[in-house]
Amino acid sequence: MSVPLYQAKAEFFRMLGHPVRIRVLEILQGGPMPVRDLLARIEVEPSALSQQLAVLRRSGIVTSAREGSTVVYALTSGDVAELLLAARRILTEMLAGQNELLAELRETGVVAK
């Protein structure tokens, strides 16, 4: 029995639902990167990063390749970068709307300064 598309989408977004995974994907937009460099940029425990990379790898959103003793991770598709950019645009619009509401509240004297 196949999974309905809406359920598959929900599972996909749940897979993205961790700050370390999002940060890894943002960093990998710049190109493949060794784990040691990811660790330096994300500043989490190695075991925590390893766990999150495993989730991304199992989902097929990133790939890993061994180069000597180094493991290098890369995005499997440029679509991930487009998705993150779309999320940034949506968040920007949402926050802009909140700022407009806050300004309106301040104008009417409802919000304490």
C-alpha positions, 0 to 999 in steps of 0.5 A, spaced: 500 500 500 502 506 497 503 512 502 498 518 500 502 524 497 500 529 503 503 524 508 510 523 504 510 531 504 509 531 512 514 526 513 519 530 508 518 536 512 518 532 519 525 530 517 527 537 515 525 539 522 531 540 526 536 546 527 542 542 526 539 539 519 537 546 517 544 549 518 548 543 515 543 544 508 545 551 508 552 550 509 552 545 504 549 550 499 556 552 498 559 545 496 561 539 498 564 539 505 568 535 510 565 533 516 571 536 520 569 543 517 561 542 518 563 541 526 567 547 526 562 551 523 556 548 527 559 548 533 555 541 536 558 535 539 561 530 534 555 525 536 550 530 535 552 532 528 553 525 526 546 523 528 543 529 524 547 527 518 545 520 518 538 522 518 539 527 512 543 521 508 538 516 510 533 521 507 537 521 500 537 529 501 545 529 502 550 524 500 557 522 503 563 520 500 570 517 503 576 521 501 582 517 504 580 518 512 575 524 511 568 523 509 565 529 505 558 531 505 554 534 499 547 536 497 544 531 492 540 536 488 540 544 487 532 543 489 534 543 496 537 550 496 531 552 492 527 550 498 531 553 503 531 560 499 523 559 499 523 558 506 527 564 507 522 568 503 516 566 506 519 567 513 521 574 511 514 576 509 511 573 515 516 577 519 514 583 515 507 582 517 508 582 524 512 588 524 507 592 521 502 589 526 507 591 531 507 598 528 500 599 528 499 597 535 504 602 537 501 607 534 494 606 537 498 606 544 496 598 545 504 596 546 508 598 552 514 601 550 
